[in-house]
Each structure stands twice: as structure tokens, then as C-alpha cells.
Amino acid sequence: MILRSAATLQASSWQKDLSEAITDSKELCRHLNLTDQDLIQANMASQQFALKVPRPFANRMEKGNPKDPLFLQIWPQGQELTTQINYLTDPLGEKAASPQVGVIHKYHGRVLLIGSPTCAINCRYCFRRHYPYEENMLNTEQYQAAFNYIQQETSIAEVILSGGDPLVSSNKRLAWVVTQLEAIPHVKRLRIHTRLPIVIPNRVDDGFLSLLQQTTLQTVIVVHSNHSNEIDSSVSTALTALRQVCTVLNQAVLLKQVNDNKQALTNLNIKLFEAGVLPYYLHLLDKVHGAAHFDIPEADAIALVKELSHQLPGYLVPKLVREDAGAKSKTLIAIN
């Protein structure tokens, strides 16, 4: 049985939230009662990577606080314009691992399919902030070529829908993609990486829940939340609804001044679990050009997760990982 949420009763409201996302730095400052931000630098940084934040997410930010952990994740800063050694436009080597338009195949047994070229929110630390989405916007013919590739690679048991954010697509388009994957005998699992249930919880509507419930594929939703302030009652309701029909995990990124302390991570993982979500990965920052100001040393991350393991039961402590270009899997970082 699908657990209906208040959000699912508001037909099509998630599309409205998408279309009304804040994209102007001055408007966001007005919305948050912030008067002393450097709008010139913000606008310059936005020219390289646009500001975009849905109002439901912006409404969870503390007004008048330029150090709010949600605000820091999405606010364009002048530091993004500075070139840093070893910070790249393609830090994970995805271009070299793309055998087909919209397909990234790096790891044995699983393949990533770009389900949408856009996101609901532009996180400033995004490792795909320079990804050539304009070259990977799949039309029906290109989707078919991607499905043919998956069909021919019989070692692939899991398809990961990513992006962008695949849940920007309509339920109709998602259902079509899922139907194509269900027809490939060796594909057994579907994983969807998405931030929509966090930033626009209304996206978890009855149509999407029904799709998850009816598919013959084992389905995992991996959401992305970095701070407990992101999880209000509407988000908790959406996550709980998802948990009724599939496995739900969370991956977070360790970000300087956002969640790089024991209390922030403790609060996040407890709040996730209260909504039925298990912490999965805590990523070191991918060294993408424009995001160096979020990075923290690996030794500090290890010490922090060690503290976390003393504070929480093991199932609430995410695996600390980094991703390296050309590696056959994510690198698990030992904390002992």
C-alpha cells in the first residue's frame, strides 16, 4: 500500500516549484533579508554556474544569516572564480568513461544513465557543474542507443539514473525509461540518484510512488542531504512515503562551514533515520574547479568520522569515501 502524503495531494505543484525557482542573487537576498552580500561577485560566479534554488528549500534557510548552512551550499561566491591547482572541470574522468551519449560506464556490473540534463537546485560544490549536458540531452533515438548498449553489455545488472536530476522528468517519461530497462533480462536493479525529495518534497507524488511500487526491478533511491536543517516535516513525509515502496539511502558531501563538525553530522544522520533513510556515503569533496573553498583535509575528515563512530551506532555512520578518476570503485577511507 502506498502511504499518501500531504504533498501528493497537491497535484502538479512540484512543476510550479521548479518553474518558480529563484535564479537572481538580489531576489534571494531580499527573500532572506540579507543586505551585505557581494552581489557583483555573486553575479560574476553565476555567469559560470547559474544560481538556482527552489523556494521550498530557500524557505528553510535562516533569514538574516549569511552563514546559514543551506545558504552556503547554493550562494555563488567570488572564490569560485579563482583557479586552484588540481581542481578540474572533469575531476572524475567521466568524459573518458562515456562510451555512448548520456552513458557513463566506470564500474563493473553497473552503468549510469543521464536521466535529465537539469537539476532543481544548483549546488556550488557539484562535481558536474562543468559537465557538457548540452551534448548529453537524450532524444528518443539516443535513449534507444543507450538501451542497446546496456542490452549488449550483459555484465550490467544495475542501472543508475542520475543527471542533472532524473526526477525533473515527468512520471510518464520515467515510466517509459523503466519499461525499457525492465525488458533487458540481465538488468535486475534500478538506482535513482536524486535531490528532489529534499529540495522539492512535493515531487514524491502518487504517480511516482506507483511507478516504484509496480516495477519488476529492485529499486533503490539515493537522496542527497548534507544538513539536518534541510529535513523539515514535508521532507520527512516524502522520505517516509518513499520508504514504503523501496530502499532509501542518503549520500552527503563533507563541506567546510556547512557540516564539517560532529554535531552537524550526528543531527543529520539521526534525522534521516527517523524518516526511514539509512546513511550511505559521506563523500570527500570531488576536486572540481570552482569549489575549492568547500574542501577540508582528508586527515580532518578521518578524525571527524572517528568522533562520529563514538557518538552513533554503526548503522548511522556513513562510509567515508572519495572518488578517483579511473578507479574501479569508490575508495573507502579507513578511520582506524
Secondary structure as the mmCIF struct_conf table of DSSP 4:
data_model
#
loop_
_struct_conf.conf_type_id
_struct_conf.id
_struct_conf.beg_label_comp_id
_struct_conf.beg_label_asym_id
_struct_conf.beg_label_seq_id
_struct_conf.end_label_comp_id
_struct_conf.end_label_asym_id
_struct_conf.end_label_seq_id
TURN_TY1_P TURN_TY1_P1 ALA A 6 ALA A 6
HELX_RH_3T_P HELX_RH_3T_P1 ALA A 7 LEU A 9
BEND BEND1 GLN A 10 GLN A 10
TURN_TY1_P TURN_TY1_P2 ALA A 11 SER A 12
HELX_RH_AL_P HELX_RH_AL_P1 SER A 13 SER A 19
TURN_TY1_P TURN_TY1_P3 GLU A 20 GLU A 20
STRN STRN1 ILE A 22 ILE A 22
HELX_RH_AL_P HELX_RH_AL_P2 SER A 25 HIS A 31
TURN_TY1_P TURN_TY1_P4 LEU A 32 ASN A 33
BEND BEND2 ASP A 36 ASP A 36
HELX_RH_AL_P HELX_RH_AL_P3 LEU A 39 GLN A 48
BEND BEND3 PHE A 49 PHE A 49
STRN STRN2 VAL A 53 VAL A 53
HELX_RH_AL_P HELX_RH_AL_P4 ARG A 55 ALA A 58
TURN_TY1_P TURN_TY1_P5 ASN A 59 ARG A 60
BEND BEND4 MET A 61 MET A 61
HELX_LH_PP_P HELX_LH_PP_P1 GLU A 62 GLU A 62
TURN_TY1_P TURN_TY1_P6 LYS A 63 GLY A 64
TURN_TY1_P TURN_TY1_P7 PRO A 66 LYS A 67
HELX_RH_AL_P HELX_RH_AL_P5 PRO A 69 ILE A 74
HELX_RH_3T_P HELX_RH_3T_P2 GLY A 78 LEU A 81
BEND BEND5 THR A 82 THR A 82
TURN_TY1_P TURN_TY1_P8 ILE A 85 ASN A 86
STRN STRN3 LEU A 88 LEU A 88
BEND BEND6 THR A 89 ASP A 90
TURN_TY1_P TURN_TY1_P9 PRO A 91 LEU A 92
TURN_TY1_P TURN_TY1_P10 GLU A 94 GLU A 94
HELX_RH_3T_P HELX_RH_3T_P3 LYS A 95 ALA A 97
BEND BEND7 PRO A 99 PRO A 99
STRN STRN4 GLN A 100 GLN A 100
TURN_TY1_P TURN_TY1_P11 VAL A 101 GLY A 102
STRN STRN5 VAL A 103 ILE A 104
BEND BEND8 TYR A 107 TYR A 107
TURN_TY1_P TURN_TY1_P12 HIS A 108 GLY A 109
STRN STRN6 ARG A 110 SER A 116
BEND BEND9 PRO A 117 PRO A 117
BEND BEND10 ALA A 120 ILE A 121
TURN_TY1_P TURN_TY1_P13 ARG A 124 TYR A 125
TURN_TY1_P TURN_TY1_P14 PHE A 127 HIS A 130
HELX_RH_3T_P HELX_RH_3T_P4 TYR A 133 GLU A 135
HELX_RH_AL_P HELX_RH_AL_P6 THR A 140 GLN A 152
TURN_TY1_P TURN_TY1_P15 THR A 154 SER A 155
STRN STRN7 GLU A 158 GLY A 163
BEND BEND11 GLY A 164 GLY A 164
HELX_RH_3T_P HELX_RH_3T_P5 PRO A 166 VAL A 168
BEND BEND12 SER A 169 SER A 169
HELX_RH_AL_P HELX_RH_AL_P7 ASN A 171 GLU A 182
TURN_TY1_P TURN_TY1_P16 ALA A 183 ALA A 183
BEND BEND13 ILE A 184 ILE A 184
TURN_TY1_P TURN_TY1_P17 PRO A 185 HIS A 186
STRN STRN8 ARG A 189 THR A 194
BEND BEND14 ARG A 195 ARG A 195
HELX_RH_AL_P HELX_RH_AL_P8 LEU A 196 VAL A 199
HELX_RH_3T_P HELX_RH_3T_P6 PRO A 201 ARG A 203
BEND BEND15 VAL A 204 VAL A 204
HELX_RH_AL_P HELX_RH_AL_P9 ASP A 206 GLN A 214
BEND BEND16 THR A 216 LEU A 217
STRN STRN9 GLN A 218 VAL A 223
BEND BEND17 HIS A 227 HIS A 227
HELX_RH_3T_P HELX_RH_3T_P7 SER A 228 GLU A 230
HELX_RH_AL_P HELX_RH_AL_P10 SER A 233 ARG A 243
TURN_TY1_P TURN_TY1_P18 GLN A 244 VAL A 245
BEND BEND18 CYS A 246 CYS A 246
STRN STRN10 THR A 247 VAL A 253
TURN_TY1_P TURN_TY1_P19 LYS A 256 ASN A 259
BEND BEND19 ASN A 261 ASN A 261
HELX_RH_AL_P HELX_RH_AL_P11 LYS A 262 GLU A 274
TURN_TY1_P TURN_TY1_P20 ALA A 275 GLY A 276
STRN STRN11 LEU A 278 HIS A 283
HELX_LH_PP_P HELX_LH_PP_P2 LEU A 284 ASP A 286
STRN STRN12 VAL A 288 VAL A 288
TURN_TY1_P TURN_TY1_P21 HIS A 289 GLY A 290
HELX_RH_3T_P HELX_RH_3T_P8 ALA A 292 PHE A 294
HELX_RH_AL_P HELX_RH_AL_P12 GLU A 298 GLN A 311
BEND BEND20 LEU A 312 LEU A 312
HELX_RH_3T_P HELX_RH_3T_P9 GLY A 314 LEU A 316
BEND BEND21 VAL A 317 VAL A 317
HELX_LH_PP_P HELX_LH_PP_P3 PRO A 318 PRO A 318
STRN STRN13 LYS A 319 ARG A 322
TURN_TY1_P TURN_TY1_P22 ALA A 325 GLY A 326
BEND BEND22 LYS A 328 SER A 329
STRN STRN14 THR A 331 LEU A 332
HELX_LH_PP_P HELX_LH_PP_P4 ILE A 333 ALA A 334
#
